[in-house]
Amino acid sequence: MQIADRIMDDVISGTYQADCRIPSVRDFAANVEVNSNTVMRSYEYLSQEEIIYNKRGLGYFISPDAREKILSMRRDAFYHDELDYFFGRLVTLGVTEAELAEMYKNYKNHK
């Protein structure tokens, strides 16, 4: 999953664009110093999620809508895994909606 997350991070950051070729399994494995089978499993997962696709004999490429799929997957994971805890902490700490809105506004202005 770390390898898949790294590739997805690279798609989101723009390092890999739609229809861009990514390193071969062997090259990626050598670069991150892991077994080729580990990279292959990551590529298979990304293929199943339609983040990458294989052109037989040419290698793996980023799917045209990969960025949108990744953002959707990560939003869903955030809503499911993190948001409930986050809102629970806000309630426990007594943070008001107005305070939260102001903090969020300030955060966005500084980024």
C-alpha positions as CSV (number, residue, x, y, z in Angstrom):
1,M,0.0,0.0,0.0
2,Q,2.9,2.4,0.6
3,I,4.0,2.0,-3.0
4,A,0.5,2.5,-4.3
5,D,0.0,5.6,-2.0
6,R,3.3,7.0,-3.3
7,I,2.2,6.7,-6.9
8,M,-1.2,8.2,-6.0
9,D,0.5,11.1,-4.2
10,D,2.6,11.6,-7.4
11,V,-0.6,11.7,-9.5
12,I,-2.2,14.3,-7.1
13,S,0.9,16.4,-7.0
14,G,1.2,16.4,-10.8
15,T,4.4,14.4,-11.0
16,Y,2.5,11.9,-13.1
17,Q,-0.1,13.2,-15.6
18,A,-2.9,11.4,-17.3
19,D,-1.6,8.9,-19.9
20,C,1.9,9.3,-18.6
21,R,4.1,6.2,-18.5
22,I,5.2,5.2,-15.0
23,P,8.4,3.3,-14.2
24,S,8.4,-0.4,-15.0
25,V,7.9,-2.9,-12.2
26,R,11.6,-3.7,-12.2
27,D,12.8,-0.1,-12.4
28,F,10.5,1.0,-9.6
29,A,11.5,-2.0,-7.4
30,A,15.2,-1.2,-7.9
31,N,14.5,2.5,-7.2
32,V,12.8,1.9,-3.8
33,E,14.8,-1.3,-3.1
34,V,12.0,-3.8,-2.7
35,N,11.2,-7.0,-4.4
36,S,9.6,-6.8,-7.8
37,N,6.7,-8.9,-6.6
38,T,5.8,-6.3,-4.1
39,V,5.7,-3.6,-6.8
40,M,3.7,-5.9,-9.0
41,R,1.1,-6.3,-6.3
42,S,0.9,-2.5,-6.0
43,Y,0.5,-2.1,-9.7
44,E,-2.2,-4.8,-9.8
45,Y,-4.1,-3.0,-7.0
46,L,-3.8,0.3,-8.9
47,S,-5.0,-1.4,-12.1
48,Q,-8.0,-2.8,-10.2
49,E,-8.8,0.6,-8.9
50,E,-8.4,2.0,-12.5
51,I,-5.7,4.4,-11.5
52,I,-3.2,2.9,-14.0
53,Y,-3.6,0.7,-17.0
54,N,-1.3,-1.6,-18.9
55,K,-0.4,-1.3,-22.6
56,R,0.9,-4.7,-23.4
57,G,4.6,-4.5,-24.3
58,L,4.8,-0.8,-23.4
59,G,4.3,-0.7,-19.7
60,Y,1.9,1.0,-17.2
61,F,0.3,4.4,-17.7
62,I,-1.8,6.7,-15.6
63,S,-5.5,6.5,-16.4
64,P,-7.1,9.7,-17.8
65,D,-9.3,10.2,-14.7
66,A,-6.9,8.9,-12.1
67,R,-6.6,12.1,-10.2
68,E,-10.3,12.4,-9.7
69,K,-10.6,8.8,-8.7
70,I,-7.8,9.2,-6.1
71,L,-9.3,12.3,-4.7
72,S,-12.7,10.6,-4.4
73,M,-11.2,7.6,-2.7
74,R,-9.2,9.7,-0.3
75,R,-12.2,11.9,0.5
76,D,-14.3,8.8,1.2
77,A,-11.6,7.4,3.5
78,F,-11.3,10.8,5.3
79,Y,-15.0,11.1,5.8
80,H,-15.2,7.5,7.1
81,D,-12.0,7.2,9.1
82,E,-11.0,10.6,10.3
83,L,-13.9,13.0,10.4
84,D,-15.9,11.3,13.1
85,Y,-12.9,11.4,15.4
86,F,-12.2,15.0,14.5
87,F,-15.7,16.1,15.2
88,G,-15.7,14.2,18.4
89,R,-12.6,16.1,19.6
90,L,-14.2,19.4,18.6
91,V,-17.3,18.6,20.7
92,T,-15.1,17.5,23.6
93,L,-13.0,20.6,23.5
94,G,-16.0,22.9,23.1
95,V,-14.9,24.3,19.8
96,T,-17.9,26.2,18.2
97,E,-18.9,26.1,14.6
98,A,-17.9,29.8,14.3
99,E,-14.5,29.1,15.7
100,L,-13.9,26.2,13.4
101,A,-15.0,28.2,10.4
102,E,-12.6,31.0,11.3
103,M,-9.7,28.5,11.9
104,Y,-10.4,26.9,8.5
105,K,-10.6,30.3,6.7
106,N,-7.3,31.3,8.3
107,Y,-5.7,28.0,7.4
108,K,-6.8,28.3,3.7
109,N,-5.5,31.9,3.6
110,H,-2.1,30.8,4.8
111,K,-1.7,27.8,2.4
